[in-house]
Amino acid sequence: YESNLWDDKLDSINNLRGIAKGYMLENFLTFAESKPRKNKKTKGVVLRTVHSMKGLQSKYVFLISLQTDKFPSSRSSIDEESHIMYVGVTRATEWQWVSSIGQSRFYEEYSELN
């Protein structure tokens, strides 16, 4: 039984790799979010964009790869991006983890507060 379970998981990962190949991360996450979950009570990891977290909360939240001109985006105003960052850092009910790549104004400001 255990061997079949691992084989199924490996097949799922390989299928995910095949689907994700050729996608930019943002496009892939949009694609992944559009797929309905079979059982909403299933525990596991849920990948979401910060934009899609508005109005939702999770026990644990990981905000990864904050980077100048990526997040915050250079295409939006600083006010819009500040609001999105606020949404991101207020979604966790128990614990959150924030990381950056290179310099990030938001990461530096967040680090000073925590």
C-alpha positions in Angstrom: 0.0 0.0 0.0 2.7 2.5 1.0 4.6 1.9 -2.2 1.5 2.6 -4.3 0.9 5.8 -2.3 4.5 7.1 -3.1 4.1 6.1 -6.7 0.9 8.1 -6.9 2.6 11.1 -5.3 5.5 10.8 -7.7 3.1 10.6 -10.7 1.3 13.7 -9.4 4.6 15.6 -9.1 5.7 14.6 -12.6 2.3 15.6 -14.0 2.7 19.0 -12.2 6.1 19.4 -13.7 4.8 18.7 -17.1 2.0 21.2 -16.7 4.2 23.9 -15.2 7.0 23.5 -17.8 6.9 26.6 -20.1 4.8 28.7 -17.7 6.0 31.8 -16.0 5.3 31.5 -12.3 2.6 34.1 -12.3 0.8 32.4 -15.2 1.2 29.0 -13.6 -0.3 30.1 -10.3 -3.2 31.7 -12.1 -3.7 28.3 -13.9 -3.4 26.3 -10.7 -5.9 28.6 -8.8 -8.5 28.1 -11.5 -8.7 24.4 -11.0 -11.4 23.3 -8.5 -10.3 21.3 -5.5 -12.0 17.9 -5.3 -12.4 18.1 -1.5 -12.2 21.5 0.2 -11.6 19.9 3.6 -8.4 18.2 2.4 -5.4 19.4 4.3 -2.4 20.4 2.4 -0.5 23.3 0.8 -2.5 25.8 -1.2 -0.6 28.1 -3.6 -2.2 31.5 -4.0 -1.3 34.9 -5.2 -1.5 37.7 -2.7 -4.3 39.3 -4.8 -6.4 36.2 -4.4 -6.0 36.2 -0.6 -8.2 39.3 -0.1 -10.8 38.4 2.5 -9.3 35.0 3.3 -7.1 33.8 6.1 -4.9 30.8 6.7 -3.2 29.4 9.7 0.2 29.7 8.0 1.3 32.1 5.3 4.5 32.2 3.4 5.3 35.4 1.4 8.3 34.4 -0.6 10.7 36.3 -2.9 9.9 39.9 -2.1 12.1 41.8 -4.6 12.2 45.4 -5.8 10.4 45.8 -9.1 8.9 42.3 -8.8 7.0 42.6 -5.5 6.3 45.5 -5.3 5.7 45.6 -9.0 7.1 48.4 -11.0 3.9 48.4 -13.0 1.7 49.6 -10.1 1.7 52.6 -7.9 3.5 52.3 -4.5 0.1 52.8 -2.8 -1.4 49.8 -4.6 1.6 47.7 -3.8 1.6 48.8 -0.2 -2.1 47.7 0.0 -1.2 44.3 -1.5 1.6 43.9 1.0 -0.7 44.8 3.8 -3.1 42.1 2.6 -0.3 39.6 2.5 1.0 40.2 6.0 -2.5 40.2 7.6 -3.7 36.8 6.3 -2.0 34.5 8.8 -4.0 33.5 11.9 -1.0 31.8 13.6 2.3 32.2 11.9 3.8 33.7 8.8 7.2 33.6 7.1 8.5 36.4 4.8 11.6 36.2 2.6 13.3 38.4 0.1 15.7 38.1 -2.9 18.0 41.0 -3.0 16.8 44.3 -1.9 13.1 44.9 -1.1 11.7 48.0 0.5 8.7 46.0 1.8 10.9 43.3 3.3 13.1 45.9 5.1 10.0 47.8 6.4 8.4 44.5 7.5 11.6 43.3 9.2 11.8 46.5 11.2 8.3 46.0 12.6 8.8 42.3 13.6 
